[in-house]
Amino acid sequence: MALAGVRQRCYGSGALGTRAAPSTQRRTGSLIVLVAWSVMVTGGTSLEKTSEHFPAALPARSRAFAEFSFNATAVAGIVGSLLVIVGALIAIPGLARFLRAKRWPEVRKRFWTATLVSAVLVVATLGLSLWAHHLTPAQRNGSDDVYSGAFVAFALLVVMTIGLWARTAVAVASRIDFTPRELRRESGVALGVALTSIAVIAGTSVWWIQMALHAPSFLDGTPGGVAASLPSAQLIVIMVPMVIGTLAASWGASRIAVTYRRTALETRS
């Protein structure tokens, strides 16, 4: 019964099938893409940390392609983030209507929870940065167990903060009464974010392959010249959320694309 209830809710929200109105399906698809991008960001931030100074580990003749693929990944990530900001700007008129309707109490608790955790993250960032300045490169990269444990806790705090803000954004966006034009723009932005997600995972995959072929020791942090396997455990942990985010974004984009096809068929008929 629970499974049937969840399935029915998915159909009603437009996450599955085509029973829901196009406007509902576009909103749901856009929200799926938004959540998927927040998952992508968690993997992307970890990749940025893991890949520090990677060109120095590569032979000169093999450096250009790896750098190109990594830079392409970074550009795609920046474009996706900018598109998310554009989506937020498009939502401002709807947010104003939401606030004028005095519906803020519906999301106030989520907002302040995310704000509080963000404040903790700022303090943790400053503290960890000051601590890192008093450590050697080796200590910052695994030889100091206490610092490594603190960094893992910091990474979990980053993930929690991103998740809380994504939850808040979804709660607000799901309650805003968008005009048809605003919803079309939001869904168009969501399609762009989904495409950048695909570009990010493609660029990361190419970079990973290049590093595995020409500097395998870099992936596992082993000494130079020591062989490392292609399925680096560290990169697998990073890639999993990025792959999940890309698949989810693609599904959300497909939910949006179906509505435009339905609208075109209805217009012709």
KOLTI-127928 format. One record per residue (C-alpha): residue in one letter; x, y, z. Coordinates in Angstrom, 1 decimal. Layout:
BEGIN
<site r="A" east="X" north="Y" up="Z"/>
...
***
This chain:
BEGIN
<site r="M" east="0.0" north="0.0" up="0.0"/>
<site r="A" east="2.8" north="2.4" up="0.9"/>
<site r="L" east="4.5" north="1.7" up="-2.5"/>
<site r="A" east="1.2" north="2.3" up="-4.3"/>
<site r="G" east="0.8" north="5.6" up="-2.5"/>
<site r="V" east="4.3" north="6.7" up="-3.4"/>
<site r="R" east="3.7" north="5.7" up="-7.0"/>
<site r="Q" east="0.4" north="7.6" up="-7.1"/>
<site r="R" east="2.1" north="10.7" up="-5.6"/>
<site r="C" east="4.8" north="10.5" up="-8.2"/>
<site r="Y" east="2.2" north="10.4" up="-11.0"/>
<site r="G" east="0.3" north="13.3" up="-9.5"/>
<site r="S" east="3.4" north="15.5" up="-9.2"/>
<site r="G" east="4.6" north="14.8" up="-12.7"/>
<site r="A" east="7.7" north="12.9" up="-11.6"/>
<site r="L" east="6.3" north="9.8" up="-13.5"/>
<site r="G" east="4.0" north="9.5" up="-16.4"/>
<site r="T" east="2.0" north="12.2" up="-18.1"/>
<site r="R" east="-1.1" north="12.4" up="-16.0"/>
<site r="A" east="-0.1" north="15.7" up="-14.4"/>
<site r="A" east="-0.8" north="19.1" up="-16.0"/>
<site r="P" east="2.2" north="20.4" up="-18.1"/>
<site r="S" east="2.7" north="23.3" up="-15.6"/>
<site r="T" east="2.9" north="20.8" up="-12.7"/>
<site r="Q" east="5.3" north="18.6" up="-14.6"/>
<site r="R" east="7.6" north="21.4" up="-15.6"/>
<site r="R" east="7.8" north="22.6" up="-12.0"/>
<site r="T" east="8.6" north="19.1" up="-10.7"/>
<site r="G" east="11.1" north="18.5" up="-13.5"/>
<site r="S" east="12.8" north="21.8" up="-12.6"/>
<site r="L" east="12.9" north="21.0" up="-8.9"/>
<site r="I" east="14.4" north="17.6" up="-9.7"/>
<site r="V" east="17.2" north="19.3" up="-11.7"/>
<site r="L" east="17.8" north="21.7" up="-8.8"/>
<site r="V" east="18.2" north="18.9" up="-6.3"/>
<site r="A" east="20.4" north="17.0" up="-8.8"/>
<site r="W" east="22.7" north="20.0" up="-9.2"/>
<site r="S" east="23.1" north="20.3" up="-5.4"/>
<site r="V" east="24.2" north="16.6" up="-5.4"/>
<site r="M" east="26.6" north="17.4" up="-8.3"/>
<site r="V" east="28.1" north="20.3" up="-6.3"/>
<site r="T" east="29.1" north="18.0" up="-3.4"/>
<site r="G" east="31.0" north="15.8" up="-5.8"/>
<site r="G" east="32.5" north="18.7" up="-7.6"/>
<site r="T" east="33.9" north="20.4" up="-4.5"/>
<site r="S" east="35.6" north="17.1" up="-3.5"/>
<site r="L" east="37.0" north="16.8" up="-7.0"/>
<site r="E" east="38.5" north="20.3" up="-6.8"/>
<site r="K" east="40.3" north="19.4" up="-3.6"/>
<site r="T" east="41.5" north="16.0" up="-4.8"/>
<site r="S" east="42.9" north="17.4" up="-8.1"/>
<site r="E" east="45.1" north="20.1" up="-6.6"/>
<site r="H" east="48.4" north="20.4" up="-8.5"/>
<site r="F" east="47.6" north="17.5" up="-10.8"/>
<site r="P" east="49.5" north="18.9" up="-13.8"/>
<site r="A" east="52.8" north="18.5" up="-11.9"/>
<site r="A" east="52.2" north="14.8" up="-11.8"/>
<site r="L" east="51.8" north="14.4" up="-15.6"/>
<site r="P" east="54.5" north="14.1" up="-18.2"/>
<site r="A" east="54.8" north="17.2" up="-20.3"/>
<site r="R" east="53.6" north="15.5" up="-23.5"/>
<site r="S" east="50.4" north="14.2" up="-21.8"/>
<site r="R" east="49.5" north="17.4" up="-19.8"/>
<site r="A" east="47.6" north="19.4" up="-22.4"/>
<site r="F" east="44.6" north="17.0" up="-22.9"/>
<site r="A" east="44.2" north="16.4" up="-19.2"/>
<site r="E" east="44.3" north="20.1" up="-18.5"/>
<site r="F" east="41.8" north="20.8" up="-21.3"/>
<site r="S" east="39.3" north="18.2" up="-19.9"/>
<site r="F" east="39.6" north="19.4" up="-16.4"/>
<site r="N" east="39.2" north="23.1" up="-17.5"/>
<site r="A" east="36.2" north="22.1" up="-19.5"/>
<site r="T" east="34.7" north="20.5" up="-16.5"/>
<site r="A" east="35.3" north="23.6" up="-14.4"/>
<site r="V" east="33.7" north="25.8" up="-17.1"/>
<site r="A" east="30.7" north="23.6" up="-17.3"/>
<site r="G" east="30.4" north="23.7" up="-13.5"/>
<site r="I" east="30.6" north="27.5" up="-13.5"/>
<site r="V" east="28.0" north="27.8" up="-16.3"/>
<site r="G" east="25.6" north="25.4" up="-14.4"/>
<site r="S" east="26.0" north="27.4" up="-11.2"/>
<site r="L" east="25.3" north="30.7" up="-13.1"/>
<site r="L" east="22.2" north="29.1" up="-14.6"/>
<site r="V" east="21.0" north="28.2" up="-11.1"/>
<site r="I" east="21.5" north="31.8" up="-10.1"/>
<site r="V" east="19.5" north="32.9" up="-13.2"/>
<site r="G" east="16.7" north="30.6" up="-12.1"/>
<site r="A" east="16.7" north="32.2" up="-8.7"/>
<site r="L" east="16.5" north="35.6" up="-10.2"/>
<site r="I" east="13.5" north="34.5" up="-12.4"/>
<site r="A" east="11.8" north="33.4" up="-9.2"/>
<site r="I" east="12.1" north="36.7" up="-7.4"/>
<site r="P" east="8.7" north="38.1" up="-8.6"/>
<site r="G" east="7.0" north="34.9" up="-7.5"/>
<site r="L" east="8.8" north="35.0" up="-4.2"/>
<site r="A" east="7.5" north="38.5" up="-3.7"/>
<site r="R" east="4.0" north="37.4" up="-4.3"/>
<site r="F" east="4.6" north="34.5" up="-1.9"/>
<site r="L" east="5.8" north="36.9" up="0.8"/>
<site r="R" east="2.9" north="39.3" up="0.2"/>
<site r="A" east="0.5" north="36.4" up="0.7"/>
<site r="K" east="2.1" north="36.0" up="4.2"/>
<site r="R" east="3.1" north="32.4" up="3.6"/>
<site r="W" east="6.6" north="32.8" up="4.9"/>
<site r="P" east="5.8" north="30.9" up="8.1"/>
<site r="E" east="5.4" north="27.8" up="6.0"/>
<site r="V" east="9.2" north="27.7" up="5.2"/>
<site r="R" east="10.6" north="29.8" up="8.0"/>
<site r="K" east="11.9" north="26.9" up="10.1"/>
<site r="R" east="13.8" north="25.4" up="7.1"/>
<site r="F" east="15.3" north="28.8" up="6.3"/>
<site r="W" east="16.6" north="29.5" up="9.7"/>
<site r="T" east="18.0" north="25.9" up="10.1"/>
<site r="A" east="20.0" north="26.3" up="6.9"/>
<site r="T" east="21.2" north="29.8" up="8.0"/>
<site r="L" east="22.4" north="28.5" up="11.3"/>
<site r="V" east="24.3" north="25.6" up="9.8"/>
<site r="S" east="25.8" north="28.0" up="7.3"/>
<site r="A" east="27.1" north="30.2" up="10.1"/>
<site r="V" east="28.6" north="27.1" up="11.7"/>
<site r="L" east="30.2" north="26.3" up="8.3"/>
<site r="V" east="31.8" north="29.8" up="8.1"/>
<site r="V" east="33.3" north="29.4" up="11.5"/>
<site r="A" east="34.6" north="25.9" up="10.7"/>
<site r="T" east="36.1" north="27.2" up="7.4"/>
<site r="L" east="38.0" north="29.9" up="9.2"/>
<site r="G" east="39.2" north="27.6" up="11.9"/>
<site r="L" east="40.3" north="24.8" up="9.5"/>
<site r="S" east="42.1" north="27.4" up="7.3"/>
<site r="L" east="44.0" north="28.8" up="10.2"/>
<site r="W" east="44.9" north="25.3" up="11.4"/>
<site r="A" east="46.1" north="24.2" up="7.9"/>
<site r="H" east="48.5" north="27.2" up="7.7"/>
<site r="H" east="50.4" north="25.8" up="10.7"/>
<site r="L" east="50.8" north="22.3" up="9.1"/>
<site r="T" east="53.2" north="20.9" up="6.6"/>
<site r="P" east="51.9" north="19.8" up="3.1"/>
<site r="A" east="52.3" north="16.2" up="4.3"/>
<site r="Q" east="50.2" north="16.8" up="7.4"/>
<site r="R" east="47.5" north="18.5" up="5.3"/>
<site r="N" east="47.4" north="15.5" up="2.9"/>
<site r="G" east="46.9" north="12.6" up="5.3"/>
<site r="S" east="49.8" north="12.2" up="7.7"/>
<site r="D" east="48.0" north="14.1" up="10.5"/>
<site r="D" east="45.1" north="11.9" up="11.6"/>
<site r="V" east="43.5" north="14.5" up="13.8"/>
<site r="Y" east="43.5" north="17.1" up="10.9"/>
<site r="S" east="42.3" north="14.4" up="8.5"/>
<site r="G" east="39.4" north="13.6" up="10.8"/>
<site r="A" east="38.5" north="17.3" up="11.2"/>
<site r="F" east="38.6" north="17.7" up="7.4"/>
<site r="V" east="36.2" north="14.8" up="6.9"/>
<site r="A" east="33.8" north="16.3" up="9.5"/>
<site r="F" east="34.1" north="19.6" up="7.6"/>
<site r="A" east="33.3" north="17.9" up="4.3"/>
<site r="L" east="30.2" north="16.4" up="5.9"/>
<site r="L" east="29.2" north="19.8" up="7.2"/>
<site r="V" east="29.5" north="21.2" up="3.6"/>
<site r="V" east="27.3" north="18.5" up="2.3"/>
<site r="M" east="24.8" north="19.1" up="5.1"/>
<site r="T" east="24.7" north="22.8" up="4.3"/>
<site r="I" east="24.2" north="22.3" up="0.6"/>
<site r="G" east="21.4" north="19.8" up="1.3"/>
<site r="L" east="19.6" north="22.1" up="3.8"/>
<site r="W" east="19.6" north="25.0" up="1.3"/>
<site r="A" east="18.5" north="22.7" up="-1.5"/>
<site r="R" east="15.6" north="21.6" up="0.8"/>
<site r="T" east="14.7" north="25.2" up="1.6"/>
<site r="A" east="14.8" north="26.2" up="-2.1"/>
<site r="V" east="12.5" north="23.3" up="-3.0"/>
<site r="A" east="10.1" north="24.1" up="-0.2"/>
<site r="V" east="9.8" north="27.7" up="-1.4"/>
<site r="A" east="9.7" north="27.0" up="-5.1"/>
<site r="S" east="7.0" north="24.3" up="-4.7"/>
<site r="R" east="4.8" north="26.9" up="-3.0"/>
<site r="I" east="5.4" north="29.8" up="-5.4"/>
<site r="D" east="2.6" north="30.5" up="-7.9"/>
<site r="F" east="4.6" north="31.0" up="-11.1"/>
<site r="T" east="3.1" north="32.7" up="-14.1"/>
<site r="P" east="3.2" north="30.6" up="-17.3"/>
<site r="R" east="6.0" north="32.8" up="-18.7"/>
<site r="E" east="8.1" north="32.4" up="-15.5"/>
<site r="L" east="7.6" north="28.7" up="-15.5"/>
<site r="R" east="8.7" north="28.4" up="-19.1"/>
<site r="R" east="11.8" north="30.4" up="-18.3"/>
<site r="E" east="12.5" north="28.3" up="-15.2"/>
<site r="S" east="12.1" north="25.1" up="-17.1"/>
<site r="G" east="14.4" north="26.3" up="-19.9"/>
<site r="V" east="17.1" north="27.2" up="-17.3"/>
<site r="A" east="16.6" north="23.7" up="-15.8"/>
<site r="L" east="17.2" north="22.1" up="-19.2"/>
<site r="G" east="20.5" north="24.1" up="-19.5"/>
<site r="V" east="21.6" north="23.0" up="-16.0"/>
<site r="A" east="20.9" north="19.3" up="-17.0"/>
<site r="L" east="23.1" north="19.8" up="-20.1"/>
<site r="T" east="25.9" north="21.2" up="-18.0"/>
<site r="S" east="25.6" north="18.2" up="-15.7"/>
<site r="I" east="26.3" north="15.9" up="-18.6"/>
<site r="A" east="29.3" north="18.1" up="-19.6"/>
<site r="V" east="30.7" north="18.0" up="-16.1"/>
<site r="I" east="30.5" north="14.2" up="-15.8"/>
<site r="A" east="31.9" north="13.8" up="-19.4"/>
<site r="G" east="34.9" north="16.1" up="-18.7"/>
<site r="T" east="35.6" north="14.5" up="-15.3"/>
<site r="S" east="35.6" north="11.0" up="-16.9"/>
<site r="V" east="38.0" north="12.1" up="-19.6"/>
<site r="W" east="40.3" north="13.7" up="-16.9"/>
<site r="W" east="40.1" north="10.5" up="-14.8"/>
<site r="I" east="41.1" north="8.3" up="-17.7"/>
<site r="Q" east="44.0" north="10.6" up="-18.6"/>
<site r="M" east="45.3" north="10.6" up="-15.1"/>
<site r="A" east="45.0" north="6.8" up="-14.8"/>
<site r="L" east="46.9" north="6.4" up="-18.1"/>
<site r="H" east="49.7" north="8.9" up="-17.5"/>
<site r="A" east="49.9" north="9.5" up="-13.7"/>
<site r="P" east="48.2" north="6.6" up="-12.0"/>
<site r="S" east="50.0" north="7.2" up="-8.7"/>
<site r="F" east="48.4" north="10.6" up="-8.4"/>
<site r="L" east="44.9" north="9.1" up="-8.1"/>
<site r="D" east="45.6" north="7.0" up="-5.0"/>
<site r="G" east="48.2" north="9.4" up="-3.5"/>
<site r="T" east="50.9" north="6.7" up="-3.8"/>
<site r="P" east="54.6" north="7.7" up="-4.4"/>
<site r="G" east="55.6" north="8.5" up="-7.9"/>
<site r="G" east="56.3" north="5.5" up="-10.1"/>
<site r="V" east="54.1" north="3.2" up="-7.9"/>
<site r="A" east="51.3" north="1.7" up="-10.0"/>
<site r="A" east="47.7" north="2.5" up="-9.1"/>
<site r="S" east="44.5" north="1.0" up="-10.5"/>
<site r="L" east="42.1" north="2.8" up="-12.7"/>
<site r="P" east="39.2" north="2.4" up="-10.2"/>
<site r="S" east="40.7" north="4.8" up="-7.6"/>
<site r="A" east="38.7" north="4.4" up="-4.4"/>
<site r="Q" east="38.9" north="8.2" up="-3.8"/>
<site r="L" east="37.6" north="9.1" up="-7.2"/>
<site r="I" east="34.9" north="6.5" up="-7.1"/>
<site r="V" east="33.5" north="8.2" up="-3.9"/>
<site r="I" east="33.6" north="11.5" up="-5.8"/>
<site r="M" east="32.1" north="10.2" up="-9.0"/>
<site r="V" east="29.2" north="8.4" up="-7.4"/>
<site r="P" east="27.3" north="11.5" up="-6.4"/>
<site r="M" east="28.2" north="13.2" up="-9.7"/>
<site r="V" east="26.8" north="10.3" up="-11.7"/>
<site r="I" east="23.7" north="10.1" up="-9.5"/>
<site r="G" east="23.2" north="13.9" up="-9.9"/>
<site r="T" east="23.6" north="13.6" up="-13.7"/>
<site r="L" east="21.1" north="10.8" up="-14.0"/>
<site r="A" east="18.6" north="12.7" up="-11.8"/>
<site r="A" east="19.1" north="15.9" up="-13.8"/>
<site r="S" east="18.6" north="14.0" up="-17.0"/>
<site r="W" east="15.3" north="12.5" up="-15.7"/>
<site r="G" east="14.1" north="16.0" up="-14.6"/>
<site r="A" east="15.0" north="17.4" up="-18.0"/>
<site r="S" east="13.0" north="14.5" up="-19.7"/>
<site r="R" east="10.0" north="15.4" up="-17.5"/>
<site r="I" east="10.2" north="19.0" up="-18.9"/>
<site r="A" east="10.9" north="18.0" up="-22.5"/>
<site r="V" east="7.8" north="15.7" up="-22.6"/>
<site r="T" east="5.6" north="18.7" up="-21.7"/>
<site r="Y" east="6.8" north="20.7" up="-24.7"/>
<site r="R" east="6.1" north="17.7" up="-27.0"/>
<site r="R" east="2.6" north="17.3" up="-25.5"/>
<site r="T" east="1.9" north="21.1" up="-26.0"/>
<site r="A" east="3.1" north="21.0" up="-29.6"/>
<site r="L" east="0.9" north="17.9" up="-30.4"/>
<site r="E" east="-2.1" north="19.6" up="-28.7"/>
<site r="T" east="-1.5" north="22.8" up="-30.7"/>
<site r="R" east="-1.3" north="20.9" up="-34.0"/>
<site r="S" east="-4.5" north="18.9" up="-33.2"/>
***
